[in-house]
Amino acid sequence: MCLVRHVLAALAALLLLPVGLVVLLLRPRLFTGLGERLGARPAQAPGGVWVHAAALGELRAASPLIERLRASGRRVCTSASNLDGREVMRRRQPQLPCHLAPLDHPWCVALALARAAPAALVLVETELWPCWIAAARRRGVPVVLVSGRLSDRSFPRYRRVRAWLAPTFARLVAVGARSECDAERFRALGTPAERVSVIGDLKLDCAEPLPLPPPDLAERLAASAYWVAGSTHSGEESLLLDAFDRLEDDGLASALVLAPRHPSRAGEVRRLVRRRGRRARLRSRLEGPPLGPGEVLVLDTLGELASLYRGARVVFVGGSLVPIGGHDVLEPARAGRPVLFGPHIANTRESAEILVGVGAGREVHDARSLGDALCALLEAPERADALGESGRMALLAHHGSAARAQQLVEAVLDAAPAA
């Protein structure tokens, strides 16, 4: 079997090499951290816990679990699938090793596991990488999934290839699912029923306080009421600007902070705003007077979006008016702000439904309904504050997920045979 695995790995490497070279030529930024993606991370003392999450939002949600494990005496290292998550994590917690995840190829994951030498691999949400999970189990490293979710969109896809993925789901030693619905889906895809439990959503239990905005940014946002559109994608910004026009037509003066999901799109977004006849300012070059009514601040930096939610009148969360699946609606809710989002919320449906249930969240479908919702909230700030506070209080009822996740991980570590 070992020989067969190596032959298949070699064939996969040969087949994927031309594709990989083309991707690197088209996206040179991927050269950054390429060694880590190939598995060449710094060697660590054996016996720690490796926590992996896709991006910054998931790493932030896992922070209470990470801190609990460290407080119990466990050494922890982390990884992210993208550069942005790695860089912000390194900046915020320099004492905590954070590297890029290895490519899901047998040689890459084998090298990364050998270098990290973990006692357990903890995956967050949907980071289900077949080669990585298989390699961990071959090395005797138990794999735990916490805050596990299978969205309405992803579950049918997994089910179509169940025969191929069933071994991956069966190799999970423990799954702490977000909800009973998610738990049933993991069982249906091949995870033994006795290994699946419901621990809740780590994002709902995130105890990390929202940061305050940097002084220079706070100073330039203090002059006008502003609303935030966070994590937007192509096709959404034009709808947001249509809604902005509607606010002004109704005599409601405000400024807009527009944060594209990928900061590399900031220049494109700024040009769009200017074509619409509005002044657009980039956060990285923010100088001069405070942001005035009708102006747009385009956020082209990392790690500052959450700090702006506190002072916003209302927040729109992107990736939801276009078929992306939606992004984190909980950060603005924790800041006590009412949250708007589009109909495409497969990735965050449970969280959105909690907010809708208490009046703190509202689904919009186009520029017109977005404009209607913004007008209603901006012209009645006291009502907006009350709705936002109801959302913040609703999240308090979900505390405890991090503690349950820690118990799950510790139980697996205690049950694992000594090295």
N, C-alpha and C positions, 0 to 999 in steps of 0.2 A: 504493500500500500504506500509506503514511503517513496519508493521509486516512482510509482504511478503519479503521486502528488507532484514530485519534482518535474516529471516530464510534462504534466499538464501546466504547471506553473511556467516552465520554460516556453511552451507553446503560446500561452497567454501573453507572456512578455514580448515575444516576437511579433505577435499579431497586433498588440497594442502600442508597440514602440512608434510606428509611423504616425498613428493618431496622436500620441502624446507629444511628438515633436511638432506637429502642426499646431496643436493647442498652445504649446509654449511659445511658438512664433507669433501666434495671433494675440496671445495674452502674456506678454513678457513679465507681468507682475507675479505670475505663478513661479518664476525662478526663485523668488524670495521664499526661503524656507523649504526649498526642494529637497534638501538633505533630510529634513525631518519627515517630509512626506514619504521618503524612501525608507524610513525607519531609523535613520542615524541620529537619534536623540542622545543627549548625554547619559552616561551610565549612572545608575542610582543603586543605593544599598537595597538589597532584597527585602520584601515583606511589607511594602507600603500598599496603599489603596490608590488605584488609578481611576479617577473620575473623568469621564469624557462627555462633552456636550457639543451640540452642533455649533452654536454661536453664542454671542455675548448674553443674550436674553436668557438662554438656558443655563449658562454658567452662573449668571446672577441668581437665577432661581435655585440652583444647587448650592449656593454659598452657605445657607444655614446648615445643610447636611455636611458640607465640607468642614465647617467650623466645629460642628458637634463631633465629627470623627477625630479631628485634631485635638479637641479638648479631652477626648477619651484616651489620648496617647498614641493614636494612629498617625503614621506619616502618610501624607497625601500628595499626589501629583495630579495635574490636570492636563487636559488637551481640548482643543477646539478644531472644528473642521475648516474654519476660515481665518485669514490673517487678522481681520478686524477684531474678532473675539480674542485671539491670542494677545494682540498688542494691548488692548484695554485691560485685560486680566493681568498682564505683567505690570502695567502701570499702577493698577489699583492695589494689587497684592504681590509686590515684588518678592516677598518671602516664600511664595508658593510657586513651585515649578509649573510652567505652562508651555506646552509645545503644540505644534500642529499634529493632527492625527495622521497615522500612516495611511497610505493608499491601501485599498482593500485587495491586496495581492499577497499570496502566501509568503513570499520572500520579505516583503516590506513589513508585514505584521509580525513575522517571526523575529526579525531583527529588533523591531521596536519593543516587543515583549521581553526579549533577552536583555536589552539595555535597561528597561524599566524594572524588570523582575518583580512584578506586583504580587501581592497575596490574593488580591481580588480585583476584577475589572468591573466598574460600576458605570453603566451607560444610562443616559438621561433621555427620556421621552421616546424617540423613535430611531435612535442610532443603532440600527440592526444591520451590522455588516457581517455577511456570512463567513468570509475568510478569516476575519479578525476573531470572531466568536469561536470558530472551529480551532484556530491556532491556540487560543487561550485554553480551551478545554484539553487539547493535546498536551499542553504544558502543565495541566493540573490546576489552572487558574480558574476559579469559579467566576461566572459572569452573572451579574445582577442587573436587572433593569428597574429603574425607579421612575416614578411619575410616568409610567408607560402609557402611551396612547396610540390608538389606531383610528385615524379620522374617518369620517364618512367617505372621503375621497380615496384614501389609501387602502382601506380595508378590502374593497372589491378587487383592487389590483393585486394585493397579497393573496387573496383567495384564488384568483385565476392561476397563480403559479404555486399553489400550496404544495403540490407534490415535490417541487424543487426546494422550497423554503422550509418545509416541515422539519428537517433535521436541525436547521438553525434555531427555530423556536423551541425544539426539544432540548437543545443544549443549554438553554437558559436555566440556571440553578434556582433562580427566584425572580418573580416579576411582581413589583409593587405597582399596580395599575392605578390610574387616576380615578376611575369610576367602575361600577359593576358592568356597564356596557363595554368598556375597554377590556375588562377582565374576561368577559365571555368571548370577545374576539380573539384574545390571545389563546384561550383554550381551544377555540375552533380551528386555529392555525397550527396547533400541534404542541403547545406547551402543556405538560401534564397538569391536570387540574389542581393537585395538591401543592404545586409550586406557585400558584397564582393567588394573590390577595389584593385587596383594595386598600391603598394607603392615602389616596388623595393626590392632589395636584401641587407640586412644589411651588409653582408660580403663585398659587393662591395663599401659600404660607410664607412667602418671602418676607423675612424679617429685616432685610437690609434697608436702612432708611434711605429715602430718596435724597440725592445730593442737592445742595444749594447751588444756584448758578454762579459762575465766576463773577467777581465784582464788576468787571468791565461790561459783561453781558447784562447783568442785573440793572446796571445804571442806564443802559441804552434801551431797556425794555420798560422802564418805569414811567415813561411819559404817556403812554397810550394803553388802552385796553387791547389785549391781543388774544388771538386764538391760535392753536397749534394744529398743524396737519403733519403727523409723524409717519415715517416708514412708507412713503408714497412710492408708487411705481408709474412707469410711463403710461399715459392715458388717463391718469387720475388728476394730474396737476391742472389740466385745462378745465376739468369739471369743478375743481376747487376754485379756480379763478372766476368761473361763471357764477358760482355761489357768492364769491366775494363781491362781484358786481351787484348782485341782488341785495346784499347787506347795505351797500351805499345807496342803492335806489330807494331803500326804505328809511334812509336817513340815519343809519347806525354806523358810527365811526369806530374803526378798529384797525389794528395791524395784524399781519399774518406771519407766523413763523412756519416755514415750509421745510421739512426735513426729508429729503429723498432717502429711501431705504439704502441705496448705494451712493455714498458721498461722491463717487466718481461721476455721477450724473448731475452734480451741482451746476456746472457750467451750462449744460443743456437746459436745466430748469430755469436758471437765471435769464437765459436768452428768451425763453418762452414768456416769462413774466414781463420782460421789457417790450416784447412785441405786443403785449396787451396794454401797453401804455402806462405801466406802473414802474415805480422805482424799485429796483431789486438790489439788495446788499448782501454780500457774502460774509458769513460769520468770521472766516479767517482773515478778512480785511476790514473788520468792523471798526471804523473810526468816525470821528465827527459827532454830529448831534444825535440825540436819541431817536429811536424809530418812531416815525410819525404815522398818523392815520392814513390808510390807503397804501402804506409801504409794505414790502415783503422782505423778510430776512430769510435767506436760503442757508440752511445749516449744512456746512460742508466739512464739519469736524466730527470726531468720534467721541462718544461717551458723555455728551452734554444734553441730549434730548430730554432725558428723564428729569433733569434739573429745571427745565422750563415748564413742566406740567403744573407746578405749585401755583404759579402766577397767572396761568391761562384761564380765560373765562370758560372755554369749552375745548375739547380735543377731538379731532377726527383721526382715526387709525387706518392707515392705508393697507394696500394689498387686498382690499375688500370690495372696491368698486370695479376692479378687474379680476379675472379668475386666477388669483394667486393663492387664496386660502386664508388671508387675513394674518395680522400680527398681534402682538401682545396688547390686549385691551386693559390689562390689570394695573400696569404702572400708572396710567392717568387716573384710574379708579382709586388706587391707594393714595394718590395726591388729593382725593376728594373732588375730582372734576367730573362733570357729565361727559359721556363718551359717545361719539357717533361712529358708525361703521357701515360698510356696504353689505350686500347680500352674500358675498363670497367669503364665508367665515368657517370653512371646514376645519382649519387648523386650530381654531379658538372658540368653537361653538359653545362648549360647556361654560366657559368663562363669560362669553357674551350673554348667554341665557340667564346667568345669575344677575348680571347688571340690568338686563331688560326687565327681569322679574321684580326689581325694586325701583324701577323708573330711572335708574342711573345710566342706562344704555338705550340707544335708539338706532334702529336699522334704517338706512336711507338707500335709495335706489338710483338716483341720478342727481344732476345739478339742481333741479328744481326742488326735490324733496330735501336735499342737503341744505339749500338756501332757506327753506321753510324752517327746518330744525334750528339752524344757526340764528335766524331772526328771533325765534321764540325764546331761545336761551339768552341771547345777548341783550334783548330788550327787557328781560326780567332777571337781573343778576342774582337777586336774593333767592328766587326759585331755583336757578341753576346751582347755587351753592347748596341748597337743601337737597337737591337730587344727587349732587356729587357726594355729599356726606352720607346719604343713604347707601350709596355704593360702597364707600369706604367701610361702613359698619357691617355691610353684608359679608365682606371678605374676612372680617374678624372671626366669623363663625367657622371658617375653614382652617383655622390654625391647628397645628399638630402634625401636618404631613411630614415635615422634616424629621421630627422625633420618630415617627413610624418608619420612615426610610432608614434612619440610623439603626433602629432595632432590627430591621430586615438585614442590613449589611452586616451588622455585628453577629447576628445569628449564623449567617453563612460563614463568616470568618471563624467563629468558634467551632463550627461543625467541620471545617476543612482539616484534613490530616496535616500534621506537622511536617514542615519541609525537611 
